[in-house]
Amino acid sequence: MDKFEAGQESARTLMGKLAVLAVFVTLMVSAIVYFNRYEPDYKRQTLVNLADQFAKSVVNAHWQWQAEGRPQIVMLKHYEPRLDNEAELIETDRRPIRMSHLGWPRTEPSSQGCEQLWGMVLNLPLEIEGFKVFAEYFDGVQQSDQALDARCRFRLSVGPYFEYHIFTGAVSQVKD
């Protein structure tokens, strides 16, 4: 075999190795894209669950406010869905919630007030799976010239969020 044939053989071997590498990389990228596309969005699902829990706590606080004669503060209690040895409910959480004159959890008109509202209603840190949840206040007058449109938005840095309408107690579905 002369130098020319040896060079051609070396080039064919190199091209064969590059072809195998290209096929391998293509398969790996395809597998990653396939499995990543169908992976559930855990952060969004967690936010959906927290929005549901937020809405239930707001409604519970409203009805407790009605039942107790419309006080400024209600003590919201949570129980486990089982009984203890003495056939009594097991209390898991107790927290005070400041109420507005309309009977909904009250907040100061600021983003910090919305953060405090999250703490009062959910008694959880502003965090989902290690990611910060941002609490933002939107003034109804600035948004739509309607004071009753004031709301708190709870969102991840990018993507899903839900809103609490301060004067109506409505909690929106999680939106993207």
C-alpha positions as CSV (number, residue, x, y, z in Angstrom):
1,M,0.0,0.0,0.0
2,D,1.5,3.3,-1.0
3,K,1.1,6.6,0.8
4,F,-1.9,7.7,-1.3
5,E,-3.9,4.6,-0.6
6,A,-3.0,4.8,3.1
7,G,-4.2,8.4,3.2
8,Q,-7.5,7.4,1.5
9,E,-8.0,4.6,4.0
10,S,-7.3,7.0,6.8
11,A,-9.8,9.5,5.4
12,R,-12.5,6.7,5.0
13,T,-11.9,5.6,8.6
14,L,-12.2,9.2,9.8
15,M,-15.4,9.7,7.8
16,G,-16.9,6.5,9.1
17,K,-16.1,7.6,12.7
18,L,-17.6,11.0,12.0
19,A,-20.8,9.4,10.5
20,V,-21.2,7.1,13.6
21,L,-20.6,10.2,15.9
22,A,-23.2,12.2,14.0
23,V,-25.8,9.4,14.2
24,F,-25.1,9.0,17.9
25,V,-25.5,12.7,18.6
26,T,-28.7,12.9,16.6
27,L,-30.2,10.0,18.5
28,M,-29.2,11.5,21.9
29,V,-30.6,14.9,21.0
30,S,-33.8,13.3,19.7
31,A,-34.1,11.3,23.0
32,I,-33.6,14.4,25.1
33,V,-36.1,16.4,23.2
34,Y,-38.7,13.6,23.3
35,F,-38.4,13.0,27.0
36,N,-38.3,16.7,27.9
37,R,-41.4,17.5,25.9
38,Y,-43.6,15.0,27.8
39,E,-42.2,15.7,31.3
40,P,-44.9,17.3,33.4
41,D,-44.4,20.9,34.5
42,Y,-44.1,20.4,38.2
43,K,-43.7,24.1,39.0
44,R,-46.9,24.9,37.2
45,Q,-48.8,22.1,38.9
46,T,-47.6,23.1,42.3
47,L,-48.8,26.7,41.6
48,V,-52.2,25.3,40.5
49,N,-52.4,23.4,43.8
50,L,-51.4,26.5,45.8
51,A,-53.9,28.6,43.9
52,D,-56.6,26.1,44.9
53,Q,-55.5,26.1,48.5
54,F,-55.4,29.9,48.5
55,A,-59.0,30.1,47.1
56,K,-60.3,27.6,49.7
57,S,-58.6,29.5,52.6
58,V,-60.0,32.8,51.3
59,V,-63.6,31.3,51.2
60,N,-63.2,29.7,54.6
61,A,-62.0,33.0,56.1
62,H,-65.0,34.8,54.5
63,W,-67.5,32.4,55.9
64,Q,-65.8,32.4,59.3
65,W,-65.9,36.2,59.2
66,Q,-69.7,36.0,58.6
67,A,-70.3,33.4,61.3
68,E,-68.3,35.3,63.9
69,G,-70.1,38.6,63.4
70,R,-67.7,40.3,61.0
71,P,-64.7,40.9,63.2
72,Q,-61.5,42.6,61.9
73,I,-59.4,39.4,62.4
74,V,-60.4,35.8,62.2
75,M,-58.4,32.8,63.3
76,L,-58.3,30.4,60.5
77,K,-57.8,26.8,61.6
78,H,-57.0,23.8,59.5
79,Y,-57.5,20.1,60.4
80,E,-56.3,16.8,59.1
81,P,-58.9,14.7,57.3
82,R,-58.8,12.1,60.1
83,L,-59.6,11.7,63.7
84,D,-57.3,11.2,66.7
85,N,-57.6,8.5,69.3
86,E,-60.3,10.4,71.1
87,A,-62.5,10.8,68.0
88,E,-61.6,14.5,67.6
89,L,-60.2,16.3,64.6
90,I,-56.5,16.9,64.6
91,E,-55.7,20.6,64.2
92,T,-52.7,21.2,61.8
93,D,-52.5,24.9,61.5
94,R,-53.9,28.1,63.1
95,R,-53.3,31.6,61.8
96,P,-54.9,35.0,62.1
97,I,-56.1,36.7,59.0
98,R,-57.0,40.4,58.9
99,M,-60.3,41.0,57.1
100,S,-61.6,43.9,55.1
101,H,-65.0,45.5,55.7
102,L,-66.3,43.5,52.8
103,G,-65.3,40.2,54.4
104,W,-62.2,39.2,52.4
105,P,-58.6,38.9,53.5
106,R,-57.2,42.4,53.6
107,T,-53.8,43.6,52.4
108,E,-51.9,46.8,52.2
109,P,-51.8,48.3,48.7
110,S,-48.3,47.3,47.8
111,S,-46.3,44.3,46.7
112,Q,-45.0,43.8,50.2
113,G,-48.7,43.7,51.4
114,C,-49.3,41.0,48.8
115,E,-46.3,39.0,50.2
116,Q,-47.8,39.3,53.7
117,L,-51.2,38.2,52.4
118,W,-49.6,35.0,51.0
119,G,-48.1,34.3,54.4
120,M,-51.4,35.0,56.2
121,V,-53.5,32.9,53.8
122,L,-51.2,30.0,53.0
123,N,-48.7,30.1,55.9
124,L,-45.9,29.1,53.4
125,P,-42.8,30.8,52.2
126,L,-42.9,32.5,48.8
127,E,-41.2,29.6,47.1
128,I,-42.0,26.7,44.8
129,E,-39.4,23.9,44.4
130,G,-36.6,26.3,45.2
131,F,-37.9,29.0,42.9
132,K,-39.0,32.4,44.3
133,V,-42.7,33.3,43.9
134,F,-43.1,37.0,43.2
135,A,-46.0,38.9,44.7
136,E,-47.1,42.0,42.8
137,Y,-49.7,44.6,43.6
138,F,-51.8,46.1,40.8
139,D,-53.8,49.2,41.6
140,G,-57.2,49.1,40.1
141,V,-57.4,52.8,39.5
142,Q,-54.2,52.8,37.5
143,Q,-55.2,49.6,35.6
144,S,-58.8,50.3,34.7
145,D,-60.0,53.4,36.6
146,Q,-61.9,51.0,38.9
147,A,-60.7,50.9,42.5
148,L,-62.4,47.5,43.0
149,D,-60.1,46.0,40.3
150,A,-57.1,46.0,42.7
151,R,-55.4,42.6,42.8
152,C,-52.3,40.7,43.9
153,R,-50.5,38.6,41.4
154,F,-48.5,35.6,42.5
155,R,-46.1,34.4,39.8
156,L,-42.9,32.6,39.1
157,S,-40.1,34.6,37.4
158,V,-41.3,33.3,34.0
159,G,-44.6,31.6,33.1
160,P,-47.6,30.8,35.2
161,Y,-49.4,33.1,37.7
162,F,-52.6,33.5,39.5
163,E,-54.4,36.6,40.9
164,Y,-56.3,37.4,44.0
165,H,-58.9,40.2,43.6
166,I,-58.7,42.1,46.8
167,F,-62.3,43.5,47.0
168,T,-64.2,40.4,45.7
169,G,-62.1,37.6,47.1
170,A,-61.9,35.9,43.7
171,V,-58.9,33.8,42.9
172,S,-58.2,33.4,39.2
173,Q,-57.1,30.1,37.6
174,V,-53.4,29.7,36.9
175,K,-52.6,31.4,33.6
176,D,-49.4,31.2,31.5
